[in-house]
Amino acid sequence: MSSITDIDKNLKVETNIERDGLVFRNANDEPFQLYGIWYDGKQYRRLPEDIARGTNPGVHNLSTNTAGGRLRFMTDSLYIAIKVVLPHNTLFAHMPLTGIAGFDMYVREGGVYEIAKTFIPHHSFKDSYEGVHDFVGDKCLRDITLNFPLYNDVYELYIGLKEGCEIKEAPKYTREKPIVFYGSSITQGGCASRPGNAYTSIVSRKYDIDHINLGFSGNAKGEAITAEYIAKLDMSVFVMDYDHNAPDNAHYERTHEPFFKTVRAANPTLPIIIMTRPKHKSRLSEAEFARLDIARRTYENALAAGDKNVYFIPGYELMESAGAEGCVDFTHPTDYGFFSMAKRVIEELDKILL
């Protein structure tokens, strides 16, 4: 019996790369530039070990997931290949492997980012996979952004380019101070089909701004140690949304305003956006409306205290464009839901960044 990849060649995943003059380079070497993550000598991470360990076991485990990580460079190579070493984590029933463990690649031209390739891992991969993209057209210098997986660790990454090609640093982001996002599995990117479709990534491309993704699936509970860490970051905007991960309303009320105040005390003029869970209004329970009111009170108390740089987005507005169809399981957004979220957040960020 023929396999699906024999029937439809578009579904075939390359596993043996053969290209003329192919040379692999370590992604940690110059002129490659990392954003949103760093390499600690063993693997890539997005939160320091001591902060992650001191928060809770879940955050410690998730802190090496590479959500929000990007590699940027320019090259005139007519192809780009990757080799990645990473664990084969448990698959999710409701999220594509391309989002969990895939890389995707954008090319920026004229200030606009266009998706060029999704590097697709095999369902059966054990500890590594590889892929290649061939550019069509004349040889030219291209501005590349490679997005790391949302829900997997990455131990090693190698970039394959044609021997003798030009390779150089990509231009800096137009806005170098990052937006910092703190929140739940939704912030981390569940259940986007690929990394570039997480709402955080969409927002970053829109403004050509760096970002840091501190979404910790099921484990962002508004701990003081996390607030203190975020408060010390040099950022342009802070987006605060851990509604889904607060264990109950009492915990949420006990931690929400103190978390905000910790960040605000260290950053008196920083724009801070407070959001609640992205869920269509028709599906919010009485308890969920109560949680929304807790977050709203933090916002209103800040306004009453004279804060002129605080913003509020009730979560149901995040799903206005997508409606009830924006989620895969009534919690986690589809790509459609993430674009709906990004649209509403961009409306708020236009007030801040433009």
N, C-alpha and C positions, 0 to 999 in steps of 0.2 A: 504493500500500500504506500502511495506517495505521501511525503510529509507536506505540511502546509507551506514550508519554504520552497518546496519543489513546485508547488502549484502557483504560489505568489512570491516572486523573487523580492518584492519590496519588504517582505517580512523576514528575510534572511539577515542574520547578524554575523558580521565578519569576525572571525576568531584568529585567522592566520594572516598577518599583514605582510604583503609583499609590495614594496614600492621602491623605485629606483633611488638609491642614495639615502635611504631612511636612516636617520641618526636620532637616538633618544637622548633627551636631556632631563636632568632632575628638576622638578618644578620648584625646588627650594633655591636654585641657583639664579644668579643674575643673567639676563635682565628681567626674568619673571617677577611679578609683584603680587603678593598675597593681600587680600582684603577680607575682613570679617573673621578671620581665623589666623592661627600661627602654628608653626611646627615646633614641637617640644623635644625633638630628638628621637622620638619613637612614633609619634602620630600627630595628626592635626587636631587642634582643639579650639574652642571658642570661649572658654571660661578657665581662669587659673585653677590649678589643682586644689589649692588650699581653700579657695572660696567654694568650689564645687563640693568638696568633701565636707565642709562645714555647714552646707545648706541642708541637704538630705540625700539619702542613697540614690534616689531617682535622678536628681540633678547631677550627682557625681557620675552616674552611668551615662546620662545623656549629654554631658558637657563635651564629649569628644565626637558626638554626631556633628557633621560639618555644615549644618543648615546656615545659609547666609555666606558661606565661604566662596570666594572668587579668585581666579587667577587671571591676570591681565598682561598682555604683551602685544607687540606688533611683529608681523613677519610677512615676507613675500613668498614663502613656501607655497607651492601649488597643492599641498595636502597638509593636513594636521592629523596626527595619530595620538592616541593616549594608551598608556598601560597603567593600570591602577591596581594596587594591592589593598584589599579590604576584607573584613569578615563577611561571611554569608549569614546575616541576621535573619531572624524569623520573619517570614513574609506576612503582610497584612492581607486580610480578605478584601478590604475595601480601599486599598491604595495601590496604584501601579508600581511595579518594580523600578520603572524609570524615575519615579519620584523618590523612592526609598534609597536606591543605590546608583541611579544614573547620573551622568554629567550632561549638561547641555551647553551649547556654544553659541554666542552671539557675535556678530560682526557689526561694528559701528561705522557708519558712513554718513557724513553730513550731519553729525550730531544725533543720528537716529540709530537705535539698536534693532537689528533684525536677526531673528533666530536662523541659524545656519545648519545646526546638527544636534540631534540627541544621541548620545553614546549609550547604547542599550546593552545592559548586562544579560547574560543567559540566566534563566531560572535555575539552572543547575550549576552555576559557577560556585567554586569552593572558596577560593581566597584571592582571586584576581580575575580581571577580564581586560579586553583591549578592543579598540575600535579605530576607524579612520574615516576622514572626510576629505573628498577631493573637490577642490574649487573648480568652478566652470568659468572660463573666460581668460583674459590675458593676465600675465603675472603682474601683481601690484602689491603694494604694502597695505596690509589689512590690520585693523584695530580689533583685537580679539578679547572677549571675556568668556571665561570658562567657569560655569557654576558647579559647585560641588554638591554631592547628594544631601538630601534633607534629613534622612533617618538612618544613616550608616556612618561608621567610623571610616577613616581613610588612613592607612599606614604609609603608603608611598604613592607618588604620582610622577609619571614620566611623560614628557611631551615629545612626540616624534615629528621631526621636520626634515626637509630635504637638505642633504649636506651642501654647505656653501651658501645657503640662503641667508638673507638679511634677517636679523632678529634684534629687536630693540625694545626699550621700555614703552609702554603705552602712555598716552597723555594722562595727567592726573585727572581725577574727577573734577568737574566744574565747581562742585561744593565738596571740599575735602573733609570737613567735620561731619561725622556720620549721624544719621538718624539711628537711635537705639530703640529697638522694639523688645518689650518684655511681656511674656504671656505664656499661653498654653500650647497644646499640640497644634492648634490652628496657627499660632504665630510661628511655630517651628516649620509649618508647611503641610500638615496633614489635612486633606488628602490630594494634594496637587499631583498632576500627572507627570510633571517634571519640575526641576528646581526653579527654573525661570518663571513658572506660573504661580508661585507663592506670592501673596499680595505684597509682602515686603520687597520682593525682587522687582515686581511691577512698578512699585513706587520709586525704587532706587533708579530704575532706568528712565522713568518719566522726568526726573529732575537732574539726571546725571550726578547723583549724590551717593557717597559711600553709605553703608549701613552695617549695623551689627544686630544679628538675630539672636536674642536670648529667650527663645521659646523653648520650654521644657515640658514635653508631653506628659500631662497628668501630674506634674510636680512643681509648677510655679505657684507657690502658696503665699507669696508676699512676705517672705522671711526678711528680717532686719539685715542680715548679713548681705543679702542680695541688693537691698536698697542702698546700703552703704557702699557697696562695690560700684553700682551704677552711678551713684552720686559723684564719684571721683572721675568718671569718664569725661573726656573732652568731646562734647557732642553738640549738634545743631538743634536737634529736636528729640524729645523723649516721648515714646508712645507706650502707655501703661494699660495693660489689659490681661489680668489673670483671673477674671471672673470664673471661668470654667473650672479652675483648679483649686479655688478656695473650698475646703471640705464642706462647709455649711455657711449659712448666713451670719451666724455669730462670729465665726472665724474671719469672714470677709469684712465685717464691720469693725472687728478688733484690729485688723491689720491694714486696711485700705488707706485711711487718711494718714496714719503714721508713716506708711511707705511713701506716699506723696510728699509729706512734709520733710522727710529725710532728704529726698532728692532736691526739693525746693530750697531747703536751708543752705545747701552747698552751691546751688545754682539759681540765684535770685531772679534772673531775667530769662532763664531758659524756657522756650516754649514747650509746654507739656500737654499732650493730648490724652485724655482719659476716655477709655472705651469700655463697653460691656460686651457680653457674648453676642456673636453675630447669628441671630436667629430671627426668623420671620415673626412679626408681631403676633400673628394669629396663632402661633404655636408656643408662646410664652405662658408659663404657668404663673399662678399667684406668687409662689416663692421666687420665681425668676424676676417678676416685676419688683419684688421687694429688694432683690440684689441690685437691680438697676437703680433703685432709689438710694441705696447705700453709696454707690459710686457718684450719683448725682449730688448727694450731700457733700462729699469731698470737694466737688467742683464748686458748688454754691458757697460753701464755707470759705474757699479760697478767694472767690470773687468778693465776698463780704469783707475779707481781710485786706482788700485792695490789690489782689493779684491780677495783673493785666496780661499775663502770658499763659493762661490756662484755658483749655478748650475741652469740649465734651461731645462725644458721639454716642448716643444710645445705640446699642448693638443692632436693634431691629432696622435702623437706617442703613447699616452695612449691607443688608440683604434686600434693599429696596429694588435694585435693578434686577436681581435674580429671582426674587420671590421665594416661594417654598421649594422651587426646583434647584436652589443654589447649594444644597447639601446632599451628600451621598447617604448619610445615616441620621439626618435631622440634627447633626452636630458639626461634622467636618465638611468644609466647603469642597465642592467640585471646582474645576478650573473656572466654570461660570460663576460660582460663588466668590472665588478669589478676585475675579475681575470686578465683580460688584463691590466687594470690600475696598479694593484699590480705588475705585471711582469715588467712593464717599470720603475716604481718607485724603485723596488728592484735593477734593473740594476744601477741606480744612487746611491742608498744607499750602494751598494757593494763598491763603490769608497770611501765612507765615513766611514763605520762601519767595514769593513774587513781589 
